Amino acid sequence: IVPGAFYDPSGRKLDILLEAARREQVDFIIHAGDFCHGIDESEQARLAVEPYNNCGIPAFHAMGNHDTDNTTLDDALTAYGMDAPYYSFDARGIRFIVMDTNYCNVDGEWVHYELGNYFTHGGSRGYVPKAQLDWLRERISTSRCPCVVISHMSFERPDGVINADEVRAIIDEANRRSKGSVLMCINGHYHTDNLRVLENVCYLDMNAASYYWLDEPHDHYPEELCARYAFAAHTLMYEEPPYAIVRIS
């Protein structure tokens, strides 16, 4: 949420999502990153995060590239109620592994996205550092449950995580060792829907709940709307928020 940048009816889409979650009696809710542009002095972001965190259903976050645009990583983690930028939890016989794909490689050092620093790093951004790869291997190998991996950037798309092949190698190795160790990977980031199966693992590309981004602007919205919101002409806004209910059997 950047004031004056994106058009978004206040709270309505989030209300629709939370109502659907209650109606479907889901075990938990999770987003795949870019919930907002960081909790800063603007009240709008806080008014979205707090209802999500306190909706009465276990609510989880995955870090997206924009979640720290206006804040430090530590401040974003505090606002989201996260102890660390990547973590795992078990629910109903499944281990959910929430990864963090928001690292730059700057002169051989891993630097996490915060305060918009990644905009200046171009092709050196979108990595999973080695320490997190080792952690992923351990989380899968020690699980007595099948695993589902959730991240912001894709481990399947050509324009996804730069070292996605290393992530898939860990997943494929685990499945060769024990069939069905990792069932599925879910990502956000691209504002599209897609499903691809690689080595018996489903890679689900989840749409955004708000809009589709266009690099080239269009002229289909009223001039006054585009004058008020800087990026309105670069978006195709969804009247109703897309979401998914995932059932694992």
Order of alpha helices (4+ residues) and beta strands (2+ residues): alpha-beta-alpha-beta-alpha-beta-beta-beta-beta-beta-alpha-beta-alpha-beta-beta-beta-beta-alpha-beta
